[in-house]
């Protein structure tokens, strides 16, 4: 696939920043969509219109399997949603990425990813969906990107790193604090935290977990290279 042009979609600016080392690679395009499926679908469609011939969903995710700790890497073999959608990823591409990673990022495995339209805050809900759908991780963008890829008939892959664990309940007010630029709306976060001061500990733990996940994402990018072992 020598002529491939790879399009990568991330929901957060901090996730996209992990790929800055590849900015000079002419066959790679990175889009920070902002959180959520609508923005992700738009970004993926734009990348295809710009000539990309394969898509990657790249970023952090929530754990659904309680055995998975922050920083664990999953390469998705299949992406499902709660409306019954099922989107297999490119099997050989997935295998090449896992081979390229080896043990360089600690535990990396292949598994099923759940795409959800909104943030899953409740630990009980995470564990219920893990049992119901046999999914290991959840994010808010991959299912939308996978649907665009399926409609266009192009290969797609999702690489996600655990941030919040399955046993962790997140403050519900965190939903919607990320702007269209993929950056937290700082004033909104501060205001909401001031209204819920007892959540400070959970927010600080989440921030620490995210730093660990982003560190792993940077290592993943360096290991798999600018075309993510596709070409």
Secondary structure as a PSIPRED ss2 file (coil, helix, strand):
# PSIPRED VFORMAT (PSIPRED V4.0)

   1 X C   1.000  0.000  0.000
   2 X C   1.000  0.000  0.000
   3 X C   1.000  0.000  0.000
   4 X C   1.000  0.000  0.000
   5 X C   1.000  0.000  0.000
   6 X E   0.000  0.000  1.000
   7 X E   0.000  0.000  1.000
   8 X E   0.000  0.000  1.000
   9 X E   0.000  0.000  1.000
  10 X E   0.000  0.000  1.000
  11 X C   1.000  0.000  0.000
  12 X C   1.000  0.000  0.000
  13 X H   0.000  1.000  0.000
  14 X H   0.000  1.000  0.000
  15 X H   0.000  1.000  0.000
  16 X H   0.000  1.000  0.000
  17 X H   0.000  1.000  0.000
  18 X H   0.000  1.000  0.000
  19 X H   0.000  1.000  0.000
  20 X H   0.000  1.000  0.000
  21 X H   0.000  1.000  0.000
  22 X H   0.000  1.000  0.000
  23 X C   1.000  0.000  0.000
  24 X C   1.000  0.000  0.000
  25 X C   1.000  0.000  0.000
  26 X C   1.000  0.000  0.000
  27 X C   1.000  0.000  0.000
  28 X E   0.000  0.000  1.000
  29 X E   0.000  0.000  1.000
  30 X E   0.000  0.000  1.000
  31 X E   0.000  0.000  1.000
  32 X E   0.000  0.000  1.000
  33 X C   1.000  0.000  0.000
  34 X C   1.000  0.000  0.000
  35 X C   1.000  0.000  0.000
  36 X C   1.000  0.000  0.000
  37 X H   0.000  1.000  0.000
  38 X H   0.000  1.000  0.000
  39 X H   0.000  1.000  0.000
  40 X H   0.000  1.000  0.000
  41 X H   0.000  1.000  0.000
  42 X H   0.000  1.000  0.000
  43 X H   0.000  1.000  0.000
  44 X H   0.000  1.000  0.000
  45 X H   0.000  1.000  0.000
  46 X H   0.000  1.000  0.000
  47 X H   0.000  1.000  0.000
  48 X H   0.000  1.000  0.000
  49 X H   0.000  1.000  0.000
  50 X C   1.000  0.000  0.000
  51 X C   1.000  0.000  0.000
  52 X C   1.000  0.000  0.000
  53 X C   1.000  0.000  0.000
  54 X E   0.000  0.000  1.000
  55 X E   0.000  0.000  1.000
  56 X E   0.000  0.000  1.000
  57 X E   0.000  0.000  1.000
  58 X E   0.000  0.000  1.000
  59 X E   0.000  0.000  1.000
  60 X E   0.000  0.000  1.000
  61 X E   0.000  0.000  1.000
  62 X E   0.000  0.000  1.000
  63 X E   0.000  0.000  1.000
  64 X C   1.000  0.000  0.000
  65 X C   1.000  0.000  0.000
  66 X C   1.000  0.000  0.000
  67 X C   1.000  0.000  0.000
  68 X C   1.000  0.000  0.000
  69 X C   1.000  0.000  0.000
  70 X C   1.000  0.000  0.000
  71 X C   1.000  0.000  0.000
  72 X C   1.000  0.000  0.000
  73 X E   0.000  0.000  1.000
  74 X E   0.000  0.000  1.000
  75 X E   0.000  0.000  1.000
  76 X E   0.000  0.000  1.000
  77 X E   0.000  0.000  1.000
  78 X E   0.000  0.000  1.000
  79 X E   0.000  0.000  1.000
  80 X E   0.000  0.000  1.000
  81 X E   0.000  0.000  1.000
  82 X C   1.000  0.000  0.000
  83 X C   1.000  0.000  0.000
  84 X C   1.000  0.000  0.000
  85 X C   1.000  0.000  0.000
  86 X E   0.000  0.000  1.000
  87 X E   0.000  0.000  1.000
  88 X E   0.000  0.000  1.000
  89 X C   1.000  0.000  0.000
  90 X C   1.000  0.000  0.000
  91 X H   0.000  1.000  0.000
  92 X H   0.000  1.000  0.000
  93 X H   0.000  1.000  0.000
  94 X H   0.000  1.000  0.000
  95 X H   0.000  1.000  0.000
  96 X H   0.000  1.000  0.000
  97 X H   0.000  1.000  0.000
  98 X H   0.000  1.000  0.000
  99 X H   0.000  1.000  0.000
 100 X H   0.000  1.000  0.000
 101 X H   0.000  1.000  0.000
 102 X C   1.000  0.000  0.000
 103 X C   1.000  0.000  0.000
 104 X C   1.000  0.000  0.000
 105 X C   1.000  0.000  0.000
 106 X C   1.000  0.000  0.000
 107 X C   1.000  0.000  0.000
 108 X E   0.000  0.000  1.000
 109 X E   0.000  0.000  1.000
 110 X E   0.000  0.000  1.000
 111 X E   0.000  0.000  1.000
 112 X E   0.000  0.000  1.000
 113 X E   0.000  0.000  1.000
 114 X E   0.000  0.000  1.000
 115 X E   0.000  0.000  1.000
 116 X C   1.000  0.000  0.000
 117 X C   1.000  0.000  0.000
 118 X C   1.000  0.000  0.000
 119 X C   1.000  0.000  0.000
 120 X C   1.000  0.000  0.000
 121 X C   1.000  0.000  0.000
 122 X C   1.000  0.000  0.000
 123 X H   0.000  1.000  0.000
 124 X H   0.000  1.000  0.000
 125 X H   0.000  1.000  0.000
 126 X H   0.000  1.000  0.000
 127 X H   0.000  1.000  0.000
 128 X H   0.000  1.000  0.000
 129 X H   0.000  1.000  0.000
 130 X H   0.000  1.000  0.000
 131 X H   0.000  1.000  0.000
 132 X H   0.000  1.000  0.000
 133 X H   0.000  1.000  0.000
 134 X C   1.000  0.000  0.000
 135 X C   1.000  0.000  0.000
 136 X C   1.000  0.000  0.000
 137 X E   0.000  0.000  1.000
 138 X E   0.000  0.000  1.000
 139 X E   0.000  0.000  1.000
 140 X C   1.000  0.000  0.000
 141 X C   1.000  0.000  0.000
 142 X H   0.000  1.000  0.000
 143 X H   0.000  1.000  0.000
 144 X H   0.000  1.000  0.000
 145 X H   0.000  1.000  0.000
 146 X H   0.000  1.000  0.000
 147 X H   0.000  1.000  0.000
 148 X H   0.000  1.000  0.000
 149 X H   0.000  1.000  0.000
 150 X H   0.000  1.000  0.000
 151 X H   0.000  1.000  0.000
 152 X H   0.000  1.000  0.000
 153 X C   1.000  0.000  0.000
 154 X C   1.000  0.000  0.000
 155 X E   0.000  0.000  1.000
 156 X E   0.000  0.000  1.000
 157 X E   0.000  0.000  1.000
 158 X E   0.000  0.000  1.000
 159 X E   0.000  0.000  1.000
 160 X E   0.000  0.000  1.000
 161 X E   0.000  0.000  1.000
 162 X E   0.000  0.000  1.000
 163 X C   1.000  0.000  0.000
 164 X C   1.000  0.000  0.000
 165 X C   1.000  0.000  0.000
 166 X C   1.000  0.000  0.000
 167 X C   1.000  0.000  0.000
 168 X C   1.000  0.000  0.000
 169 X C   1.000  0.000  0.000
 170 X C   1.000  0.000  0.000
 171 X C   1.000  0.000  0.000
 172 X H   0.000  1.000  0.000
 173 X H   0.000  1.000  0.000
 174 X H   0.000  1.000  0.000
 175 X C   1.000  0.000  0.000
 176 X C   1.000  0.000  0.000
 177 X C   1.000  0.000  0.000
 178 X E   0.000  0.000  1.000
 179 X C   1.000  0.000  0.000
 180 X C   1.000  0.000  0.000
 181 X C   1.000  0.000  0.000
 182 X C   1.000  0.000  0.000
 183 X C   1.000  0.000  0.000
 184 X E   0.000  0.000  1.000
 185 X C   1.000  0.000  0.000
 186 X H   0.000  1.000  0.000
 187 X H   0.000  1.000  0.000
 188 X H   0.000  1.000  0.000
 189 X H   0.000  1.000  0.000
 190 X H   0.000  1.000  0.000
 191 X H   0.000  1.000  0.000
 192 X H   0.000  1.000  0.000
 193 X H   0.000  1.000  0.000
 194 X H   0.000  1.000  0.000
 195 X H   0.000  1.000  0.000
 196 X C   1.000  0.000  0.000
 197 X H   0.000  1.000  0.000
 198 X H   0.000  1.000  0.000
 199 X H   0.000  1.000  0.000
 200 X H   0.000  1.000  0.000
 201 X H   0.000  1.000  0.000
 202 X H   0.000  1.000  0.000
 203 X H   0.000  1.000  0.000
 204 X H   0.000  1.000  0.000
 205 X H   0.000  1.000  0.000
 206 X H   0.000  1.000  0.000
 207 X H   0.000  1.000  0.000
 208 X H   0.000  1.000  0.000
 209 X H   0.000  1.000  0.000
 210 X H   0.000  1.000  0.000
 211 X H   0.000  1.000  0.000
 212 X H   0.000  1.000  0.000
 213 X H   0.000  1.000  0.000
 214 X H   0.000  1.000  0.000
 215 X H   0.000  1.000  0.000
 216 X H   0.000  1.000  0.000
 217 X H   0.000  1.000  0.000
 218 X H   0.000  1.000  0.000
 219 X H   0.000  1.000  0.000
 220 X H   0.000  1.000  0.000
 221 X H   0.000  1.000  0.000
 222 X H   0.000  1.000  0.000
 223 X H   0.000  1.000  0.000
 224 X H   0.000  1.000  0.000
 225 X C   1.000  0.000  0.000
 226 X C   1.000  0.000  0.000
 227 X C   1.000  0.000  0.000
 228 X C   1.000  0.000  0.000
 229 X C   1.000  0.000  0.000
 230 X C   1.000  0.000  0.000
 231 X C   1.000  0.000  0.000
